[in-house]
Amino acid sequence: MDILLTGATGYIGSAVRAALAAAGHTVTALVRSDEAADRVAAAGVQPVIGDMVDAELVRGLAGKSDGVIHTASPGDATSAEAEAAFADAVLAGINDGVFVRTGGVWVHGSGVALTEETPRNAPPIVAWREEIDRRVLAASGVRAVLIEPGVVYGHGGGIPRLVAGARQAGGALTLIGDGTQHWATVHVDDLAELYVAAFERAGHGEVFLGVGGAGPTGGVGGAGPTGGVGGAGPTGGVGGAGPTGGVGGAGPTGGVGGAGPTGGVGGAGPTGGVGGAGPTGGVGGANPTTRELGEAASLRLGLGGRVVPEDPAATVERLGEFGRALLLDQQADGGKARRMLGWRPSRPSLLEEIAAGGYDL
């Protein structure tokens, strides 16, 4: 199928571009510069130079395609207006095609078991999305689908760079917030495969959380009094449990890395190991706390896993409304996409990527 793709040189869009090609689709990329056109052309993609707010151009391109996948956004104060204009142009031009748009899990606010049905409680930075999302998903003459990614990571890119590049104070790495909030995460290559699956198989009006992790069936390997490699508990992750610890976390919501009152990266329990254990891990490693992420980055920086919390008010003062969104405490597992689309995220978790040096700066 011939697909119009926006953001084809961006972090998410470039991964989607590669996944579409691997699935046998033909891609036309709307780009904004000659340099970007040369980059996508070198990857076998047909470039069109223009702007996403050029209604006539977008309407024509949408009408010529079998569908549109939209991953671009200005990412500034013009985002709401630009996104609305682009959506209107696509809906005006598309002819019974597919329109896959990018939203974000942040619109649901904090929650320990977020799903697509969780009522919206968006922080100000993304509150504008709701009106556009609802309007497009209810439109006729199109098969509209919304992907809501978590914090995207992989290949050393995305928001997690802020963790590894944080300020150091007194031989410790400064956390984003107090370290207790979880981030729902997804590897960019797994996410790209979700876009392809949604384009090919999702029904009209469907919404899918783009969040990785093993879900309620546990992780790989075993657990017990001497720990080991593997998860334990109903949503375990990768790592051992028990009084002698292991590699990674365990417990009723275990994840990869450290958690719990004595946990942390670098041991838990009387004799510890690499990684902690306790009740605050993520779902299958996909929902780590910012403390776990900071401890893993601290180890890579030679700081021995030492971290210091940042007062949440200071985080907001430093990063503005973006910082307020980073303070959301979110846990999700993206189970709907697995059940309905057969999506199978398989890449290493964010904690594993950090531990392997993927975010060394």
C-alpha positions as CSV (number, residue, x, y, z in Angstrom):
1,M,0.0,0.0,0.0
2,D,1.1,3.6,-0.6
3,I,1.3,5.4,2.7
4,L,1.9,9.1,3.4
5,L,4.1,9.5,6.4
6,T,4.9,12.6,8.3
7,G,7.9,12.9,10.7
8,A,9.9,10.5,8.5
9,T,13.3,11.8,9.6
10,G,12.2,12.1,13.3
11,Y,12.8,9.7,16.2
12,I,9.6,7.8,15.9
13,G,8.9,8.5,12.3
14,S,12.2,7.1,11.0
15,A,11.6,3.9,12.9
16,V,8.1,3.7,11.4
17,R,9.5,4.4,7.9
18,A,11.8,1.4,8.3
19,A,9.1,-0.9,9.7
20,L,6.7,0.0,6.8
21,A,9.4,-0.8,4.2
22,A,10.1,-4.1,6.0
23,A,6.4,-4.9,5.7
24,G,6.4,-4.2,2.0
25,H,4.6,-0.9,1.9
26,T,5.5,2.1,-0.3
27,V,6.1,5.3,1.5
28,T,5.8,8.9,0.5
29,A,7.3,11.3,3.1
30,L,6.2,14.9,3.7
31,V,9.4,16.7,4.7
32,R,10.3,20.3,5.3
33,S,13.8,20.7,3.7
34,D,16.1,19.5,0.9
35,E,18.3,17.9,3.4
36,A,15.5,15.8,4.8
37,A,14.3,14.9,1.3
38,D,17.8,13.6,0.5
39,R,17.8,11.5,3.7
40,V,14.5,9.8,3.0
41,A,15.3,9.3,-0.7
42,A,18.5,7.5,0.3
43,A,16.3,5.1,2.2
44,G,14.1,4.4,-0.8
45,V,11.3,6.7,0.1
46,Q,9.6,9.3,-2.2
47,P,10.0,12.7,-0.6
48,V,7.6,15.7,-1.0
49,I,8.9,19.0,0.4
50,G,6.2,21.0,2.2
51,D,4.6,21.8,5.5
52,M,2.0,19.9,7.5
53,V,-0.1,23.1,7.8
54,D,-0.3,23.5,4.0
55,A,-3.9,22.4,3.7
56,E,-4.0,22.2,-0.1
57,L,-0.8,20.1,-0.3
58,V,-1.8,17.7,2.5
59,R,-5.3,17.3,1.1
60,G,-3.9,16.3,-2.3
61,L,-1.3,13.9,-0.9
62,A,-3.9,12.2,1.4
63,G,-6.2,11.8,-1.6
64,K,-3.5,10.0,-3.6
65,S,-2.5,7.6,-0.8
66,D,-4.1,4.5,0.6
67,G,-3.6,6.0,4.1
68,V,-1.7,8.4,6.3
69,I,0.5,7.8,9.3
70,H,1.1,11.0,11.2
71,T,4.1,11.1,13.6
72,A,5.2,14.8,13.2
73,S,4.4,17.7,15.5
74,P,6.0,21.1,16.1
75,G,6.4,20.3,19.8
76,D,5.8,23.9,20.8
77,A,3.0,26.4,21.4
78,T,1.8,26.0,17.8
79,S,1.2,22.3,18.1
80,A,-2.5,22.4,18.8
81,E,-3.2,24.7,15.8
82,A,-0.9,22.7,13.5
83,E,-2.3,19.3,14.5
84,A,-5.9,20.5,14.0
85,A,-5.0,21.9,10.5
86,F,-3.3,18.8,9.4
87,A,-6.2,16.5,10.6
88,D,-8.7,18.7,8.9
89,A,-6.8,18.5,5.6
90,V,-6.4,14.8,5.8
91,L,-10.1,14.2,6.5
92,A,-11.0,16.5,3.6
93,G,-8.8,14.6,1.2
94,I,-8.7,11.0,2.2
95,N,-11.0,8.6,0.4
96,D,-12.0,5.7,2.6
97,G,-8.3,5.3,3.6
98,V,-6.6,4.8,6.9
99,F,-5.5,7.6,9.2
100,V,-3.2,6.6,12.0
101,R,-2.3,9.5,14.4
102,T,0.1,9.9,17.3
103,G,-1.2,10.8,20.7
104,G,0.4,10.0,24.0
105,V,-0.2,8.2,27.3
106,W,0.2,11.4,29.2
107,V,-3.3,12.4,28.4
108,H,-4.6,9.9,30.9
109,G,-2.8,11.4,33.9
110,S,-1.4,9.3,36.7
111,G,-2.6,5.7,37.3
112,V,-1.4,2.3,38.4
113,A,-3.2,0.3,35.7
114,L,-3.9,2.6,32.8
115,T,-5.8,1.4,29.8
116,E,-7.3,3.0,26.7
117,E,-10.5,3.4,28.6
118,T,-9.0,5.3,31.5
119,P,-10.7,8.7,31.7
120,R,-8.5,11.6,30.5
121,N,-6.8,13.7,33.0
122,A,-4.2,15.5,30.9
123,P,-1.6,17.9,32.2
124,P,-1.7,21.3,30.5
125,I,1.1,20.5,27.9
126,V,-1.1,17.9,26.2
127,A,-4.7,18.9,27.2
128,W,-5.3,20.3,23.7
129,R,-5.2,16.8,22.2
130,E,-8.6,15.6,23.4
131,E,-10.8,17.7,21.0
132,I,-8.7,16.7,17.9
133,D,-8.5,13.0,19.0
134,R,-12.3,12.7,19.5
135,R,-13.2,14.5,16.3
136,V,-10.9,12.4,14.1
137,L,-11.9,9.1,15.7
138,A,-15.6,9.9,15.1
139,A,-15.1,11.0,11.5
140,S,-16.8,9.2,8.6
141,G,-15.2,8.1,5.3
142,V,-12.0,7.1,7.0
143,R,-10.6,4.3,9.2
144,A,-9.1,6.4,12.0
145,V,-6.8,4.9,14.6
146,L,-5.0,6.6,17.5
147,I,-1.6,5.4,19.0
148,E,-0.8,6.7,22.5
149,P,2.9,5.9,23.1
150,G,4.5,5.9,26.5
151,V,8.0,7.3,27.1
152,V,9.8,6.2,23.9
153,Y,13.4,4.9,24.2
154,G,16.0,3.1,22.2
155,H,19.2,3.8,20.2
156,G,20.2,6.3,22.9
157,G,17.4,8.7,21.9
158,G,14.2,10.2,23.4
159,I,13.3,11.5,26.8
160,P,15.6,9.1,28.7
161,R,18.6,11.2,27.6
162,L,17.5,13.6,30.3
163,V,18.1,10.9,33.0
164,A,21.6,10.1,31.9
165,G,22.5,13.7,31.3
166,A,21.1,15.1,34.6
167,R,23.1,17.3,36.9
168,Q,25.6,15.6,39.3
169,A,25.8,16.9,42.8
170,G,28.1,15.6,45.5
171,G,29.0,12.4,43.6
172,A,25.4,11.5,42.9
173,L,23.1,11.9,39.9
174,T,20.0,14.2,40.3
175,L,16.7,12.5,39.7
176,I,13.8,13.9,37.7
177,G,11.4,14.5,40.6
178,D,11.6,12.6,43.9
179,G,12.2,9.3,42.0
180,T,8.9,7.6,43.0
181,Q,7.0,8.1,39.8
182,H,6.8,5.3,37.2
183,W,7.2,5.9,33.5
184,A,5.3,3.8,31.1
185,T,7.8,3.1,28.3
186,V,8.2,1.5,24.9
187,H,11.1,0.8,22.6
188,V,11.0,2.9,19.4
189,D,11.3,-0.2,17.2
190,D,8.5,-2.1,19.0
191,L,6.4,1.1,18.7
192,A,7.1,1.3,15.0
193,E,5.8,-2.3,14.6
194,L,2.6,-1.3,16.4
195,Y,2.0,1.5,13.9
196,V,2.3,-1.0,11.0
197,A,0.0,-3.5,12.8
198,A,-2.6,-0.7,13.5
199,F,-2.5,0.5,9.9
200,E,-3.0,-3.0,8.5
201,R,-5.5,-4.4,11.0
202,A,-7.1,-2.0,13.5
203,G,-10.7,-1.0,13.2
204,H,-12.1,2.5,12.9
205,G,-12.1,4.5,16.1
206,E,-9.7,2.3,17.9
207,V,-7.2,3.6,20.4
208,F,-4.0,1.7,21.4
209,L,-1.6,2.4,24.2
210,G,1.9,2.0,22.9
211,V,3.6,0.6,26.0
212,G,5.9,-2.4,26.2
213,G,6.4,-5.0,28.9
214,A,5.4,-8.6,29.7
215,G,2.1,-7.9,31.3
216,P,0.5,-10.2,33.9
217,T,2.3,-13.4,32.9
218,G,5.6,-12.7,34.5
219,G,9.0,-12.5,33.1
220,V,11.7,-14.9,32.1
221,G,13.2,-17.4,34.6
222,G,12.6,-18.2,38.2
223,A,12.7,-16.9,41.6
224,G,12.8,-18.2,45.2
225,P,15.0,-18.1,48.3
226,T,18.3,-17.8,46.4
227,G,17.1,-15.6,43.6
228,G,18.3,-15.9,40.0
229,V,17.6,-14.5,36.6
230,G,13.9,-14.2,36.0
231,G,10.8,-12.6,37.4
232,A,8.4,-13.4,40.1
233,G,4.9,-12.4,41.0
234,P,1.9,-11.7,38.8
235,T,3.6,-9.0,36.9
236,G,7.2,-9.9,37.4
237,G,10.0,-8.7,35.3
238,V,13.5,-9.9,34.5
239,G,15.5,-10.6,37.7
240,G,15.5,-12.7,40.8
241,A,13.9,-12.5,44.2
242,G,14.5,-13.8,47.7
243,P,16.9,-13.0,50.5
244,T,20.0,-13.3,48.3
245,G,18.7,-11.1,45.5
246,G,19.6,-11.6,41.9
247,V,19.7,-9.6,38.7
248,G,16.7,-7.3,38.5
249,G,13.6,-6.9,40.5
250,A,10.8,-9.1,41.7
251,G,7.7,-9.0,43.8
252,P,4.0,-8.4,43.0
253,T,4.7,-5.8,40.4
254,G,8.4,-6.5,39.9
255,G,10.5,-5.0,37.1
256,V,14.1,-4.8,36.0
257,G,16.3,-2.9,38.5
258,G,15.9,-1.9,42.0
259,A,13.0,-1.0,44.2
260,G,11.6,-1.4,47.7
261,P,12.8,0.0,50.9
262,T,16.3,-1.4,50.7
263,G,16.5,-2.1,47.0
264,G,18.2,-0.1,44.4
265,V,20.5,-0.8,41.6
266,G,23.3,-2.7,43.3
267,G,21.4,-4.9,45.6
268,A,18.4,-5.7,47.9
269,G,18.0,-8.0,50.8
270,P,20.7,-9.2,53.2
271,T,23.3,-10.1,50.5
272,G,21.8,-8.3,47.5
273,G,22.8,-8.6,43.9
274,V,22.7,-6.4,40.8
275,G,19.2,-4.9,41.1
276,G,16.7,-4.8,43.8
277,A,13.4,-6.4,44.8
278,G,10.2,-5.2,46.4
279,P,6.8,-4.0,45.6
280,T,7.3,-0.9,43.4
281,G,8.8,-2.2,40.2
282,G,7.2,-2.0,36.8
283,V,5.0,-4.2,34.7
284,G,7.4,-6.6,32.9
285,G,10.2,-3.9,33.1
286,A,8.1,-1.4,31.1
287,N,7.2,0.9,34.0
288,P,10.4,1.6,35.9
289,T,10.5,4.4,38.5
290,T,12.7,7.4,37.8
291,R,14.8,6.3,40.8
292,E,15.5,3.0,39.1
293,L,16.4,4.7,35.9
294,G,18.7,7.2,37.7
295,E,20.4,4.5,39.7
296,A,21.1,2.5,36.5
297,A,22.5,5.7,34.8
298,S,24.5,6.5,37.9
299,L,26.2,3.1,37.8
300,R,27.2,3.7,34.1
301,L,28.6,7.1,35.1
302,G,30.8,5.6,37.7
303,L,28.8,7.1,40.6
304,G,28.1,3.8,42.2
305,G,24.3,4.0,41.8
306,R,24.1,7.1,44.0
307,V,21.2,9.5,43.3
308,V,19.6,12.5,44.9
309,P,16.0,13.4,44.5
310,E,14.8,16.7,43.1
311,D,11.9,18.5,44.7
312,P,9.0,18.2,42.2
313,A,8.4,21.9,42.4
314,A,12.0,22.4,41.4
315,T,11.5,20.0,38.4
316,V,8.6,22.1,37.2
317,E,10.5,25.3,37.7
318,R,13.4,23.9,35.7
319,L,11.5,22.2,32.9
320,G,8.1,24.0,32.9
321,E,5.0,22.1,31.9
322,F,7.1,19.4,30.3
323,G,8.6,18.8,33.7
324,R,5.1,18.5,35.2
325,A,4.3,15.8,32.7
326,L,7.5,13.9,33.6
327,L,6.2,13.8,37.2
328,L,3.2,11.7,36.2
329,D,3.1,8.3,37.9
330,Q,2.0,6.0,35.2
331,Q,1.8,2.2,34.8
332,A,0.4,0.3,31.8
333,D,1.1,-2.7,29.7
334,G,-0.5,-2.2,26.3
335,G,-2.4,-5.4,26.5
336,K,-5.1,-4.3,24.1
337,A,-2.7,-4.1,21.2
338,R,-1.3,-7.6,22.0
339,R,-4.8,-9.1,22.0
340,M,-6.3,-7.3,19.0
341,L,-3.4,-6.8,16.8
342,G,-1.0,-9.5,17.7
343,W,1.6,-7.0,18.7
344,R,4.7,-8.6,20.4
345,P,7.2,-6.0,21.8
346,S,10.5,-7.9,22.1
347,R,13.3,-5.3,22.6
348,P,15.3,-4.9,25.8
349,S,13.7,-2.8,28.5
350,L,14.8,0.8,29.2
351,L,16.7,-0.3,32.3
352,E,18.4,-3.0,30.3
353,E,19.4,-0.5,27.6
354,I,20.8,1.9,30.2
355,A,22.7,-0.9,31.9
356,A,24.2,-2.0,28.6
357,G,25.5,1.5,27.8
358,G,22.9,2.5,25.3
359,Y,22.5,5.9,27.0
360,D,26.1,6.6,27.8
361,L,26.7,10.3,26.9
